[in-house]
């Protein structure tokens, strides 16, 4: 049964995923009106002259539009320079081949759900229980929103799950594993501003220090290959503007990120998760808004990460869970210290569900032991 369970779980995930998306099938049948999006961009918040900024273009229109411009002109230094181009390339290819940029979200969502299942199975040791976590994700409005819009966060979440799984499946990774890790880390670095990739790289390095401290060349292969993939994503710009132009572009992107509402209050994710109160910045008359992503389970998920040090301390085998524990905490601290959008939680949401289930199992074992002693 164990040999056939993963394919069976994948089949269940695919069937339930498409059933869940049936009400949104029109999203994947609509054509992407590039002419209209071009007009909207020219009169949007990105117009060079203030008097031309008459409307707001949303990210799910901006990203595929930018990708099309990148692929057809090679100009990566003008539109949405805050983020690397790879995710936008993928949306643009989906549009150019299929007429709709959102279609590519379907395989990305399935990859995300399936690798979350594989990671969960590693820790829960029960296939049916592990399957509940991707099924819980199917109830999340945030996940459905990402799957039905041309965003790049779903691509990021899927590749993060793949990277974590590759780290977890090998106690002593060989050189082939290090190459795979480098490729996936490079993809993550090339999708969105590389803060997430840097967090993953630091957590991977720390887990390597704890686990083995052997074969440092493997780390150099992984991190060096990730840098090469990142540079390759910018290859049209590197060819046209050279390395000095590339460095200037990265500097401008960093300055843009640092300028994003520096006075934004800290701990916004905890405030959203516990109370569904999202601090705003765009309207002084409405300082706090509820989010449409909030779920009744989110306060429990917030408590699950706050209680996870106890889970780690009580774990009989700390080394496998170390990378997951380090990553979730490092990422959670990061998003609690800066401008926050609820969609940022998608990256760690499945692992908070995993922590919650493991903590409930720990409480159950404690109660059973207390009653039998």
BELHU-V869868 format. One record per backbone hydrogen bond with DSSP energy under -1.0 kcal/mol. NH is the residue of the N-H (numbers start at 1). CO is the residue of the C=O. If there is no record, write none. Layout:
BEGIN
nh = [NH	NH]
co = [CO	CO]
END
This chain:
BEGIN
nh = [5	8	9	10	11	12	13	14	15	16	17	18	19	20	21	24	25	27	30	32	34	37	38	39	40	41	42	44	47	52	53	54	54	55	61	62	63	65	66	67	68	69	70	71	72	73	74	76	83	86	89	90	91	92	93	94	95	96	97	98	99	105	106	108	109	110	111	112	113	114	115	116	117	118	119	120	121	122	123	124	125	130	131	133	135	136	137	138	139	140	144	145	146	147	148	151	156	157	158	159	160	161	162	163	164	165	166	167	168	169	178	179	180	181	182	183	184	185	186	187	188	189	190	191	192	198	199	200	201	202	203	204	205	206	207	208	209	210	211	212	213	218	220	221	222	223	224	225	226	227	228	229	230	231	232	233	235	238	239	240	241	242	246	247	248	249	250	251	252	253	254	255	256	257	258	259	260	261	264	267	271	272	273	274	275	276	277	278	280	286	289	298	301	302	303	304	305	306	307	310	311	312	313	314	325	326	327	328	329	330	331	332	333	334	335	336	337	344	345	346	349	352	353	354	355	356	357	358	359	360	361	362	363	364	365	366	367	368	369	370	371	372	373]
co = [1	4	5	6	7	8	9	10	11	12	13	14	15	16	17	21	22	24	26	99	32	33	34	35	36	37	38	41	44	49	50	43	52	43	58	58	59	61	62	63	64	65	66	67	68	69	70	74	80	190	85	86	87	88	89	90	91	92	93	94	95	102	103	104	105	106	107	108	109	110	111	112	113	114	115	116	117	118	119	120	121	126	127	130	131	132	133	134	136	137	140	141	142	143	144	149	152	153	154	155	156	157	158	159	160	161	162	163	164	165	174	175	176	177	178	179	180	181	182	183	184	185	186	188	188	194	195	196	197	198	199	200	201	202	203	204	205	206	207	208	208	215	216	217	218	219	220	221	222	223	224	225	226	227	228	229	232	234	235	236	237	238	242	243	244	245	246	247	248	249	250	251	252	253	254	255	257	259	261	336	267	268	269	270	271	272	271	289	287	283	278	295	297	298	299	300	301	302	303	307	307	308	309	310	321	322	323	324	325	326	327	328	329	330	331	332	334	341	342	343	345	348	349	350	351	352	353	354	355	356	357	358	359	360	361	362	363	364	365	366	367	368	369]
END
